[in-house]
Amino acid sequence: MSISSFFFGFPLLVNDFTIIVWAIKFFVERKKEDVMDAQNRKNPTE
């Protein structure tokens, strides 16, 4: 593994990881909102 390929490959790796983490965070937030909506529908806060 040459230094240049590592140097150019590393940002791509970080970018992929960031996208995956962002996607998971987005998915979890959506799930949380869905759950909260369902709870609000069951027992609406006065």
Backbone as numpy.savetxt, mean C-alpha at the origin, in Angstrom:
# Nx Ny Nz CAx CAy CAz Cx Cy Cz
28.40 -9.91 -10.60 27.54 -8.71 -10.60 28.43 -7.47 -10.60
28.31 -6.67 -11.64 29.15 -5.49 -11.73 28.55 -4.35 -10.91
29.40 -3.40 -10.59 28.95 -2.27 -9.77 27.85 -1.49 -10.50
28.03 -1.29 -11.82 27.07 -0.46 -12.56 25.69 -1.11 -12.59
25.63 -2.43 -12.77 24.32 -3.09 -12.82 23.66 -3.03 -11.45
24.45 -3.14 -10.40 23.90 -3.00 -9.04 23.40 -1.57 -8.84
24.21 -0.61 -9.30 23.88 0.80 -9.12 22.59 1.16 -9.83
22.40 0.60 -11.05 21.19 0.93 -11.82 20.02 0.04 -11.42
20.30 -1.14 -10.91 19.23 -2.05 -10.54 18.62 -1.71 -9.19
19.41 -1.11 -8.32 18.95 -0.82 -6.96 17.74 0.12 -6.94
17.79 1.26 -7.66 16.61 2.16 -7.65 15.36 1.46 -8.15
15.50 0.58 -9.14 14.33 -0.14 -9.65 13.76 -1.02 -8.55
14.63 -1.68 -7.81 14.20 -2.56 -6.72 13.44 -1.75 -5.68
14.01 -0.62 -5.29 13.38 0.24 -4.29 12.04 0.74 -4.81
12.00 1.09 -6.10 10.77 1.60 -6.69 9.68 0.53 -6.64
10.02 -0.71 -7.03 9.04 -1.80 -6.98 8.54 -2.00 -5.56
9.46 -2.00 -4.60 9.10 -2.21 -3.20 8.16 -1.10 -2.72
8.47 0.14 -3.10 7.64 1.28 -2.70 6.24 1.14 -3.26
6.15 0.73 -4.53 4.84 0.58 -5.17 4.03 -0.51 -4.46
4.70 -1.61 -4.11 4.01 -2.72 -3.43 3.51 -2.26 -2.07
4.36 -1.58 -1.33 3.97 -1.09 0.01 2.81 -0.11 -0.11
2.89 0.78 -1.11 1.82 1.77 -1.31 0.51 1.07 -1.64
0.59 0.03 -2.49 -0.62 -0.69 -2.89 -1.25 -1.38 -1.68
-0.41 -1.98 -0.83 -0.92 -2.66 0.37 -1.58 -1.64 1.30
-0.90 -0.49 1.48 -1.46 0.55 2.35 -2.80 1.03 1.83
-2.86 1.25 0.51 -4.10 1.72 -0.12 -5.21 0.70 0.10
-4.89 -0.59 -0.09 -5.88 -1.66 0.06 -6.38 -1.73 1.50
-5.46 -1.61 2.46 -5.84 -1.68 3.88 -6.75 -0.50 4.23
-6.40 0.69 3.74 -7.22 1.87 4.02 -8.63 1.69 3.47
-8.73 1.16 2.25 -10.04 0.93 1.64 -10.85 -0.05 2.48
-10.20 -1.13 2.94 -10.89 -2.13 3.76 -11.38 -1.49 5.05
-10.53 -0.66 5.66 -10.91 0.00 6.91 -12.15 0.87 6.70
-12.15 1.62 5.60 -13.30 2.49 5.30 -14.56 1.66 5.09
-14.42 0.53 4.39 -15.58 -0.34 4.15 -16.14 -0.84 5.48
-15.26 -1.26 6.37 -15.70 -1.79 7.67 -16.38 -0.69 8.47
-15.80 0.51 8.46 -16.40 1.62 9.21 -17.76 1.98 8.63
-17.86 1.98 7.31 -19.16 2.27 6.67 -20.20 1.25 7.10
-19.82 -0.01 7.12 -20.75 -1.08 7.49 -21.19 -0.89 8.94
-20.24 -0.54 9.82 -20.59 -0.34 11.23 -21.52 0.86 11.37
-21.25 1.91 10.63 -22.09 3.11 10.70 -23.51 2.81 10.23
-23.63 1.94 9.24 -24.96 1.60 8.74 -25.72 0.78 9.78
-24.99 -0.10 10.48 -25.65 -0.96 11.48 -26.13 -0.13 12.67
-25.22 0.65 13.24 -25.61 1.48 14.39 -25.16 2.92 14.13
-26.01 3.72 13.51 -25.65 5.11 13.20 -25.42 5.92 14.47
-24.37 6.73 14.42 -24.07 7.56 15.60 -25.01 8.75 15.63
-25.58 8.98 16.78 -26.53 10.10 16.92 -25.79 11.42 17.04
